[in-house]
Amino acid sequence: MEITGHTVEFLEDPFGLLAGERYEFLLDIAVDEDDELYSELGTGLKVIFSVEGNEHKIAQYNFFEKSSGKVFDFALEEDEEEMVLKYCIEHFE
């Protein structure tokens, strides 16, 4: 899996229920054709990224088909999760 681009948006918390800040990342990812995540229509990864002080973490994520929005029920592998977290830390501001 390779991250090829992204969009990021700050998520407002109008009621102040959540500690810290949240950002929604829509990551463009490239996967091999033989990968279960592969779709001819493109595969993306939606990440809710949490920042609270010096703590950064992935609060939630979902793989999806880019053209239809269909959600894929797959989990990130440990090394992929580390890569995504590092990417989000580098690009959230």
Secondary structure in CASP SS format (residue, H / E / C, confidence):
PFRMAT SS
TARGET T0000
AUTHOR 0000-0000-0000
METHOD secondary structure of the structure
MODEL  1
M C 1.00
E E 1.00
I E 1.00
T E 1.00
G E 1.00
H E 1.00
T E 1.00
V E 1.00
E E 1.00
F E 1.00
L E 1.00
E C 1.00
D C 1.00
P C 1.00
F C 1.00
G C 1.00
L C 1.00
L C 1.00
A C 1.00
G C 1.00
E E 1.00
R E 1.00
Y E 1.00
E E 1.00
F E 1.00
L E 1.00
L E 1.00
D E 1.00
I E 1.00
A E 1.00
V C 1.00
D C 1.00
E C 1.00
D C 1.00
D C 1.00
E C 1.00
L C 1.00
Y C 1.00
S C 1.00
E C 1.00
L C 1.00
G C 1.00
T E 1.00
G E 1.00
L E 1.00
K E 1.00
V E 1.00
I E 1.00
F E 1.00
S E 1.00
V E 1.00
E E 1.00
G C 1.00
N C 1.00
E E 1.00
H E 1.00
K E 1.00
I E 1.00
A E 1.00
Q E 1.00
Y E 1.00
N E 1.00
F E 1.00
F E 1.00
E E 1.00
K C 1.00
S C 1.00
S C 1.00
G C 1.00
K C 1.00
V E 1.00
F E 1.00
D C 1.00
F C 1.00
A C 1.00
L C 1.00
E C 1.00
E H 1.00
D H 1.00
E H 1.00
E H 1.00
E H 1.00
M H 1.00
V H 1.00
L H 1.00
K H 1.00
Y H 1.00
C H 1.00
I H 1.00
E H 1.00
H H 1.00
F C 1.00
E C 1.00
END
